[in-house]
Amino acid sequence: MAPQQPTDSSQPTAATKAPKPTKADQMTPELLEFIQAVDEYKRIHGRPFPSWGEVLTILTELGYAKWDGEEPIH
């Protein structure tokens, strides 16, 4: 049995790499809405790269919420 070559685990393999939608007609309405909201946030706040906290704020403003199964968790 031949020894296995080491693999670079930092690079996604073809089996794990998800296709990226690149054109508007390939994106879901939800994805387009999110992208537009992020772009608007960046423009208004002068932030080329929002923090994860800011992304969470954007999602919350879009109406996304964590649920406990019965109602939103605030």
ChimeraX attribute file (.defattr): number of C-alpha atoms within 10 A of each C-alpha:
attribute: neighborCount
match mode: 1-to-1
recipient: residues
	/A:1	3
	/A:2	4
	/A:3	5
	/A:4	6
	/A:5	6
	/A:6	6
	/A:7	8
	/A:8	8
	/A:9	7
	/A:10	6
	/A:11	9
	/A:12	10
	/A:13	11
	/A:14	8
	/A:15	6
	/A:16	8
	/A:17	9
	/A:18	9
	/A:19	7
	/A:20	8
	/A:21	11
	/A:22	8
	/A:23	7
	/A:24	10
	/A:25	9
	/A:26	11
	/A:27	13
	/A:28	11
	/A:29	11
	/A:30	10
	/A:31	13
	/A:32	14
	/A:33	13
	/A:34	16
	/A:35	12
	/A:36	12
	/A:37	17
	/A:38	20
	/A:39	16
	/A:40	13
	/A:41	19
	/A:42	15
	/A:43	11
	/A:44	9
	/A:45	10
	/A:46	10
	/A:47	13
	/A:48	11
	/A:49	12
	/A:50	16
	/A:51	10
	/A:52	9
	/A:53	9
	/A:54	15
	/A:55	16
	/A:56	14
	/A:57	14
	/A:58	18
	/A:59	15
	/A:60	12
	/A:61	11
	/A:62	13
	/A:63	8
	/A:64	12
	/A:65	14
	/A:66	10
	/A:67	10
	/A:68	8
	/A:69	7
	/A:70	6
	/A:71	9
	/A:72	10
	/A:73	9
	/A:74	6
